[in-house]
Amino acid sequence: MSTDAEQAHSPYSAPPPRPAHPPRTAPAQPYAPPPHPSAPGFTPDPDTPILGIPAKVPSPRGTRGTGAPDGSPVPPRPAAPPGSAPRPPAQRSDDADPWYRSPEATASGAPPADGYRRAHSRTVAAAASLVLGLGLLGGAAAGSWLGGGPDTEPSVADTYARARAAWHSVPVDDLFPRTLRGKGEGPGGADRLWTRIAVAPDSSCGGGFDPLLTKALAPVGCKRLLRATYADATSTSVTTVGLLITTSDAAGMRKLHQRFAAERLDERTDLMPRPYAAKGTAAADFGDDQRASWQIRILTDAPAVIYTVSGFGDGRKVTDPQSAGEAIQTGATSAPAQSGLGHDARGIADEIELGFRRALSETAEPSS
């Protein structure tokens, strides 16, 4: 029998156990960042993650930034490992953003996309509407300030009261200026110049009208009659202008105006006004027989009647007098029409009426 020692060194004995090799490690895997937890109660938008970057989560109302609804901050996004591809920039287009213009379009000078044009047009239209609206409001306010507004407009009674006081409150040079210039008032549109040669003392209406015209004007009464006489630049024609201040109210003036218009009383030769023939002037021989043309105006916005009567300064008689409205017609062949006396009667009436209205507006007192 072999001993234990022999058995220990026998070649047939079991070999000692081999030392274990260290465990083989798994091959390295690409880095994958942990998923980004989404805020509870919200669903990420449909944008898919790019290179592991999570989709955006909208912030809840009442919170700022990108925190969760309970106010806790969202964990920071882990940094991309070295060597990873950079995130491509977000793609923009004219369709997605109407205000966006691609770099290529900007560099080439190409017109903006339809979306840009539509948005730009809407913005320009809105701005123009706003400016127009402000302009209209500002213009309305400015008009109210300049015009005094409806609350400060003088009443008809105030206007009539001022007109009745005009005969002694307005200077004579304002009612009857020393010179009158009629631009285009002469025959063929020629300019005219008239010079005042006499002013009659204010008086009653007895000597200003023939009996029949006095009767026609009687319904509106007579407070004062003011008269002046003008001569043209050559002193060959003379014209008397009168301003009759009545005692009537607005209704009476309208009624008389309607009657004169309906019956054409201002064209009747038996209703001509009388001239003021001042001695020592070019109108010294301007009598009833020298009356050639005339005009009568019944005002309705003031208690006044404005009239004119024209004739020749050399005293010649006129056998075919004609109203100014007829004498200024194209093709008229009467002596008043051919000599321009109809134009004188109308032109001086225009200027005196304009000055009378101006004088009333200047004497108006602002309402308190």
PyMOL commands that set and color helices and strands:
alter all, ss='L'
color gray80, all
select helices_A, chain A and resi 4-9+103-108+114-147+150-152+156-169+172-175+187-189+211-220+250-263+265-267+269-271+288-290+324-327+335-339+341-362
alter helices_A, ss='H'
color red, helices_A
select strands_A, chain A and resi 179-182+192-203+224-232+237-245+291-298+304-312
alter strands_A, ss='S'
color yellow, strands_A
deselect
rebuild
show_as cartoon
